[in-house]
Amino acid sequence: MKYSKIEDNILLTIRPKQEERDRVESVALELLAEVDRSEDATGMVVGSIARDTWVSGDRDLDVFMLFDPSVTREDLEKKGLSLAKEITARFGGVPVEKYAEHPYINTNIKGFDIDLVPCYNIRSTANILSAVDRTPFHTRYIKEKVTGLTDDILLAKRFAKSCGVYGSDHMTEGFAGYLCELLVYHYGGFGNFIKAAASEWKPGLVIDIEDHRTKDFDEPLTVVDPVDPGRNVAASLSASKMAEFSEYARGYLEMPSEIFFEVRKKNALTEEEFKEIIAERGTSIHAIVFKTPNAIPDIVVPQLRKSVLGIEEMLERNGFSVSRYSEYMGEDNCILLFELLNENLPGIIKREGPPLWNRVHAEKFFHKHLGNTYAGPYIENARYYVEIERKYKNSKEILNSPEVLQSGLGRHVRKSMNKGYNVFSGEDCYSEEFSVFLHDFFRKYSPFAEIYNDIINK
């Protein structure tokens, strides 16, 4: 495969050296031996390391423990966790129980981030008993198909990571490693993949490598899983991240530079910078902060998004114009951030009633408000109107009211907020804990716009 000089240089830095490969293989073989020694399960390394599509420096090692399908789901979880904890203890690691569709153990062994995951040793994806059962099939499929494309996949993964869209978690909403591999395979290389993303991609695109799709999907990009015709590998990719990747690809083709492969450090705002920003913007900034719920990010993050949207809708209903809002899950605390175009509202609100010919509702509206208004009921354009006292005249007032807890919060978010939360306004919204999040919120650029000046000045 022919690469540009830039790509050749990048490959020299991201292609794992033999010493690194030997170390990974050594740790993997030790773990597999421990799984096999149990006689309860068979060990298998999956993921990018197993597929030889990992970027130098990666320290993630996924070891699956394959149990016979005759084992009950309850026993799979019980025996799987027990075996994973035993293996972790033998290597001196600390087991951390995590939960996807069922529990698994995460630990650190010899400098590697290890996942020990129980699953069923099935013969066909038609017999899937748990979601992770298809993962070994992904590994086998890619190992069979991507011969000669390994370097292309490394370039694609680093490119996506530099763009900030690498990761299928709910916070990132981007490209899973498996998705990158399939797209490189489908397009026949990194170059063709980038050209297609730059010129052909738009929401609604469907890629079905094996031509076996059994259902329609409504996500922006559909890449039918070659080992499961009823699954979209790109389900986690949002329309915004898809567009950001397309823009980034266009930029690279127009202005090739190694900068497009650099993984940039996250910037943080200082307190002084934050104060200057909100003074310049002249908007009303509010933050709701509460303890992070005790659940994995893939559960909490969607609930944060539901919650911040629910509060945004509550603010809009009450007359507060929301310019932008966002959310962030920290290790200790979560933040829901709102930027409003108005902080205070007039003391009265004009409320529209039903038309006069809708007699039942019109009379109900009339008697409900009669004697309890600043003006009205009166008639305009054959419809009742009243002018009444506005319930919340200040944005901080409503955010400290019981309305917040009744505004469509996610279950885990509500549970945490019921135990207590703080509302901060203006300069008080700054916290070093959220300094990177605040930078990304107020210094918001597309990935290409963020590096544009660096490219033209290089």
C-alpha positions in Angstrom: 0.0 0.0 0.0 1.4 3.4 -1.0 1.3 6.1 1.6 2.2 9.8 1.6 5.4 10.9 3.3 3.3 12.3 6.1 1.6 8.9 6.6 4.9 7.0 6.4 6.3 9.3 9.2 3.2 8.8 11.3 3.4 5.0 10.9 6.9 5.0 12.2 5.5 6.4 15.5 2.3 4.4 15.9 3.3 1.0 14.6 4.2 -1.2 17.6 7.8 -2.2 17.9 8.8 -5.9 18.4 9.7 -5.3 22.0 6.3 -3.9 22.7 4.6 -6.8 20.8 6.6 -9.3 22.8 5.6 -7.7 26.1 1.9 -7.7 25.2 2.0 -11.3 24.0 3.8 -12.4 27.2 1.1 -10.9 29.4 -1.7 -12.2 27.2 -0.3 -15.7 27.2 0.0 -15.7 31.0 -3.6 -14.6 31.4 -4.9 -17.2 28.9 -3.0 -19.9 30.7 -4.8 -19.0 34.0 -8.2 -19.1 32.3 -7.5 -22.4 30.7 -6.2 -23.9 33.9 -9.5 -23.3 35.6 -11.2 -26.0 33.3 -14.4 -23.9 33.6 -13.7 -21.7 30.6 -11.4 -21.3 27.6 -9.5 -18.1 27.3 -9.4 -15.9 24.2 -7.8 -12.5 23.6 -10.1 -10.2 21.7 -10.1 -6.6 20.5 -7.4 -4.7 18.6 -4.5 -6.5 20.2 -5.8 -9.9 19.1 -6.5 -8.4 15.6 -3.1 -6.8 15.4 -4.7 -3.4 14.8 -3.5 -1.7 18.0 -1.6 1.6 18.1 1.7 1.7 19.9 1.2 2.8 23.5 -2.2 1.2 23.8 -2.4 -0.6 27.1 -5.9 -2.2 26.8 -6.0 -6.0 26.9 -9.4 -7.7 26.6 -9.5 -11.4 27.8 -12.7 -13.3 27.3 -13.5 -16.3 29.3 -15.6 -18.6 27.1 -18.1 -20.8 29.0 -20.1 -23.7 27.6 -23.6 -22.6 26.5 -25.1 -25.2 28.9 -24.1 -23.0 31.8 -27.0 -20.9 33.1 -26.8 -17.1 32.9 -26.7 -16.9 36.6 -23.8 -19.3 36.8 -22.0 -17.5 33.9 -22.0 -14.4 36.0 -21.2 -16.0 39.2 -18.4 -18.3 37.9 -17.1 -15.7 35.5 -16.7 -13.1 38.3 -15.2 -15.6 40.7 -12.6 -16.8 38.1 -11.8 -13.2 37.1 -11.2 -12.2 40.7 -9.0 -15.3 41.3 -6.9 -14.5 38.2 -6.6 -10.8 39.3 -5.4 -11.9 42.8 -2.8 -14.2 41.3 -1.2 -11.3 39.5 -1.5 -8.9 42.4 -4.2 -6.7 40.8 -7.1 -5.0 42.3 -10.5 -6.2 40.9 -13.0 -3.5 39.9 -16.4 -4.9 39.1 -18.0 -3.2 36.1 -21.3 -3.9 34.3 -22.2 -4.0 30.7 -25.0 -6.5 29.9 -23.6 -8.5 32.7 -20.7 -8.0 35.3 -17.1 -8.3 34.4 -13.8 -7.4 36.1 -11.5 -4.6 35.2 -8.0 -4.5 36.7 -4.4 -3.3 36.1 -1.8 -6.0 35.6 1.8 -5.3 34.7 0.9 -1.9 33.4 -2.0 -3.1 31.3 -5.6 -2.1 31.7 -7.2 -5.6 31.7 -10.9 -6.6 31.2 -11.7 -10.1 32.1 -15.1 -10.8 30.6 -17.2 -14.0 30.8 -19.2 -15.0 27.7 -20.6 -18.1 26.0 -18.6 -20.2 23.6 -21.2 -20.3 20.8 -20.8 -21.7 17.3 -22.9 -19.1 15.5 -24.1 -15.6 16.1 -27.6 -16.9 15.5 -27.2 -18.5 19.0 -26.1 -15.4 20.9 -27.1 -15.6 24.5 -25.5 -12.3 25.7 -24.3 -9.2 23.8 -20.6 -9.9 24.3 -20.9 -13.3 22.7 -20.4 -11.8 19.2 -17.1 -10.2 20.1 -15.0 -13.3 19.4 -16.7 -13.4 16.0 -15.6 -9.8 15.4 -12.0 -10.8 16.2 -12.1 -13.8 13.8 -13.7 -11.8 11.0 -11.2 -8.9 11.1 -8.2 -11.2 11.4 -9.4 -13.1 8.3 -10.3 -10.0 6.2 -7.8 -7.2 6.9 -4.5 -8.8 5.7 -2.4 -6.1 4.2 -4.5 -3.3 5.7 -3.1 -3.2 9.2 -1.2 0.0 8.7 -4.2 1.6 7.1 -6.3 0.8 10.2 -3.6 2.3 12.5 -3.7 5.5 10.5 -7.5 5.6 10.6 -7.6 5.0 14.4 -5.0 7.7 15.0 -6.7 10.1 12.6 -10.1 9.6 14.4 -8.5 10.0 17.8 -6.8 13.2 16.8 -10.2 14.4 15.5 -11.6 13.6 18.9 -14.2 11.2 17.6 -12.5 7.9 18.6 -14.6 5.9 21.0 -18.1 4.4 21.0 -18.9 5.4 24.6 -21.9 7.7 25.2 -19.7 10.7 26.1 -17.7 10.5 22.8 -20.5 9.3 20.5 -17.8 8.4 18.0 -16.1 5.6 16.1 -15.4 2.2 17.8 -12.2 0.5 16.9 -14.2 -2.3 15.2 -16.0 0.3 13.1 -12.7 1.9 11.9 -11.5 -1.6 10.9 -14.7 -2.3 8.9 -14.6 1.0 7.2 -11.0 0.7 6.1 -11.7 -2.8 4.9 -14.9 -1.7 3.0 -13.1 1.2 1.3 -9.9 -0.8 0.7 -7.5 1.4 2.6 -7.1 4.6 4.6 -6.8 6.9 1.6 -10.1 5.7 0.1 -11.8 5.8 3.5 -10.8 9.5 4.0 -11.8 10.5 0.5 -15.2 8.9 0.9 -15.8 10.5 4.3 -14.8 13.9 2.8 -16.9 13.8 -0.3 -19.6 11.1 -0.1 -20.8 10.9 3.5 -24.2 12.3 4.6 -26.8 11.0 7.1 -28.6 7.9 5.9 -25.5 6.2 4.4 -25.8 2.4 4.6 -22.8 0.1 4.3 -23.6 -3.6 4.2 -20.3 -5.5 3.5 -21.9 -8.9 3.5 -25.1 -7.8 1.9 -27.2 -9.5 4.6 -29.1 -6.7 6.4 -32.3 -7.9 8.1 -33.7 -4.6 9.4 -33.6 -0.9 8.8 -31.7 1.5 11.2 -32.4 5.2 11.8 -28.9 6.2 12.9 -26.9 8.7 10.7 -24.5 6.0 9.6 -25.4 2.3 9.2 -22.6 -0.2 9.0 -24.3 -3.6 9.2 -22.3 -6.0 11.4 -20.8 -8.7 9.1 -21.3 -11.3 11.9 -24.8 -10.1 12.9 -27.2 -8.8 10.2 -29.5 -7.2 12.8 -26.9 -4.9 14.4 -25.6 -1.5 13.3 -21.9 -1.2 14.3 -22.2 2.6 13.9 -25.1 2.9 16.2 -23.1 5.0 18.7 -22.0 7.5 16.1 -23.9 10.8 16.3 -24.6 13.0 13.3 -22.4 15.8 14.8 -19.4 13.4 15.2 -19.9 12.0 11.7 -19.9 15.6 10.3 -16.8 16.5 12.3 -15.0 13.6 10.9 -16.0 14.5 7.4 -14.8 18.1 7.9 -11.5 16.8 9.3 -11.1 14.5 6.3 -11.7 17.4 3.9 -9.2 19.5 5.7 -6.5 16.8 5.6 -7.0 16.3 1.8 -6.8 20.0 1.2 -4.0 20.9 3.7 -2.1 17.6 4.4 -0.1 17.9 7.7 1.1 15.6 10.5 -1.0 17.8 12.8 -4.0 15.8 11.7 -2.5 12.8 13.5 -1.4 14.5 16.7 -3.3 13.7 19.8 -3.6 17.0 21.5 -3.7 17.6 25.2 -7.0 18.8 26.7 -6.9 22.5 27.6 -8.2 23.9 30.8 -9.6 27.3 31.8 -8.0 29.2 34.6 -10.4 31.0 37.0 -9.2 34.4 35.6 -9.8 33.3 32.0 -13.3 32.1 33.0 -14.1 35.4 34.6 -13.0 37.3 31.5 -15.0 35.0 29.2 -18.3 35.5 31.1 -17.7 39.2 31.3 -17.2 39.4 27.6 -20.2 37.3 26.7 -22.6 39.2 28.9 -24.9 36.2 29.3 -26.3 34.5 32.4 -24.3 31.3 33.3 -25.7 28.7 35.8 -24.4 25.4 36.9 -26.1 22.5 38.7 -23.6 20.3 40.5 -24.3 17.0 42.3 -22.6 13.8 43.2 -21.9 11.4 40.4 -24.3 8.5 40.5 -22.8 5.1 41.2 -23.2 3.5 37.8 -21.1 3.1 34.6 -20.8 6.1 32.2 -22.8 4.3 29.5 -25.8 4.4 32.0 -25.2 7.8 33.6 -24.3 9.9 30.5 -27.5 9.4 28.6 -29.4 10.2 31.8 -27.4 13.4 32.1 -28.3 14.4 28.6 -32.0 13.6 29.3 -31.8 15.7 32.5 -30.1 18.8 31.0 -32.7 18.8 28.1 -35.5 18.5 30.6 -34.2 21.5 32.6 -33.6 23.4 29.4 -37.2 22.9 28.4 -38.4 24.0 31.8 -36.4 27.2 31.5 -37.8 27.9 28.1 -41.4 27.3 29.2 -41.0 29.8 31.9 -39.6 32.5 29.5 -35.9 32.1 30.0 -34.1 31.9 26.6 -31.3 29.2 26.7 -28.5 29.9 24.3 -26.5 26.7 24.9 -26.4 23.9 27.5 -24.2 20.9 28.1 -23.4 18.2 30.7 -20.3 16.4 32.1 -19.8 13.3 34.2 -16.8 13.7 36.5 -15.3 11.1 38.7 -16.7 12.7 41.9 -19.3 15.2 40.6 -21.5 15.9 37.6 -22.3 19.3 36.2 -25.3 20.6 34.1 -24.4 23.9 32.6 -26.7 26.5 31.1 -26.0 29.8 29.3 -29.1 32.0 29.2 -29.6 35.2 27.2 -31.8 36.7 29.9 -31.4 36.4 33.7 -34.5 38.5 34.8 -38.1 38.6 33.4 -40.9 41.1 33.9 -43.3 40.6 36.8 -46.2 39.8 34.6 -46.9 37.2 31.9 -49.6 37.3 29.3 -51.4 34.0 29.0 -53.5 32.9 26.1 -56.8 31.2 26.7 -59.2 29.3 24.4 -61.4 30.9 21.7 -64.8 32.0 22.8 -66.7 29.4 20.7 -65.0 26.6 22.6 -67.5 27.3 25.3 -66.7 24.6 27.9 -63.0 25.4 28.0 -63.5 29.2 27.6 -65.8 29.3 30.6 -63.4 27.2 32.6 -60.6 29.6 31.8 -62.8 32.6 32.6 -63.8 31.4 36.1 -60.3 30.1 36.9 -58.7 33.5 36.4 -61.5 35.9 37.3 -60.4 38.2 40.2 -56.9 36.8 40.2 -55.1 38.8 37.5 -53.5 42.2 36.7 -55.7 42.4 33.7 -58.4 40.2 32.2 -59.9 38.0 31.3 -60.3 40.1 28.2 -60.8 39.2 24.5 -58.5 39.6 21.6 -59.1 38.1 18.2 -62.1 36.1 19.7 -59.8 34.5 22.3 -59.5 35.0 26.1 -56.3 36.4 27.5 -55.1 37.3 31.0 -52.1 39.1 32.5 -51.0 37.4 35.6 -48.0 37.4 38.0 -45.0 35.5 36.7 -44.1 32.7 39.1 -40.3 32.9 38.5 -38.8 36.3 37.6 -35.1 35.3 38.1 -33.3 32.4 36.5 -31.4 31.4 39.7 -34.7 31.4 41.5 -36.3 28.8 39.2 -33.1 26.6 39.3 -33.3 26.5 43.1 -37.0 25.7 43.0 -38.8 22.2 43.2 -39.5 22.6 39.5 -36.0 21.2 38.8 -36.6 17.9 40.4 -39.9 17.6 38.4 -38.4 18.3 35.0 -37.8 14.9 33.4 -34.6 14.0 35.0 -32.9 10.6 34.5 -33.5 8.1 37.2 -30.0 7.9 38.6 -29.6 11.7 38.3 -32.8 12.4 40.2 -31.8 9.9 42.9 -28.4 11.7 43.3 -30.0 15.2 43.2 -32.6 14.2 45.8 -29.7 13.8 48.2 -28.6 17.3 47.4 -27.3 19.6 44.7 -25.9 23.1 44.4 -26.8 25.8 42.0 -24.0 28.2 41.0 -24.2 31.4 39.0 -21.8 33.6 37.1 -18.2 33.5 38.4 -19.2 30.9 41.1 -19.7 28.3 38.3 -15.9 27.9 38.0 -14.3 24.8 39.5 -10.9 23.4 38.8 -12.7 20.0 38.7 -14.6 21.1 35.6 -11.9 23.4 34.1 -11.4 21.3 30.9 -15.2 20.9 30.4 -15.6 24.7 30.8 -12.8 25.3 28.2 -14.5 23.0 25.7 -17.9 24.7 26.3 -16.8 28.3 25.9 -13.9 27.7 23.5 -16.0 25.5 21.2 -14.6 24.8 17.8 -14.9 22.0 15.3 -11.8 19.8 15.3 -10.6 21.2 12.0 -11.2 24.8 13.0 -9.2 24.1 16.2 -6.1 23.3 14.3 -6.5 25.5 11.2 -4.2 28.3 12.3 -1.5 25.8 13.4 -1.6 24.3 9.9 -1.3 27.6 7.9 1.4 28.9 10.3 3.5 25.8 10.2 
